[in-house]
Amino acid sequence: MIRKANRRDIPACAELIRRSFMTVADAFGITATNAPRFTAFAMSEERLRWHMDVEKRPMFVAEEGGALCGYCSLLIQDNGRCELNNLAVLPEHRHKGLGGQLLEHAFQTARECGCTVMSIGIVEENALLRKWYEQHGAVHTGTKKFDFFPFTCGYLERKL
């Protein structure tokens, strides 16, 4: 079941995001030392509260058996665009279609908010994740290398 996140969910969401992104960190040699700003190390309850209270992001959680197992949020922009943020599924709940359900829910929510394009950022070296987003209609639009990350940031867009 996918539902809107609430304030009580914030601590569990922060932990869920960190745990989920840690598998990417482990797979690609990303550490708190070489990339302290990477989501697995930088996500905090305070940051999620900012997203909810100040930025007013639509934030969603997925539950199975009453336990939170997935998360995503949207940053709605004024130009008909939005960004998908922190789409995460706990490792033990992956490969059951939950990520796709969260993604489709995000597409629908973005359309309802008047968005026509969704931007998605990934670790470019994660070819499986790029392929997964492409299978869901996203188109790769480019890359950018930042000095503060030991990986390349990849960008995709999905027309809504």
Secondary structure, 3 states (H helix, E strand, C coil): CEEECCHHHHHHHHHHHHHHHHHHHHHHCCCCCCCCCCHHHHCCHHHHHHHHHCCCCCEEEEEECCEEEEEEEEEECCCCEEEEEEEEECHHHCCCCHHHHHHHHHHHHHHHCCCCEEEEEEECCCHHHHHHHHHCCCEEEEEEECCCCCCEEEEEEEEC
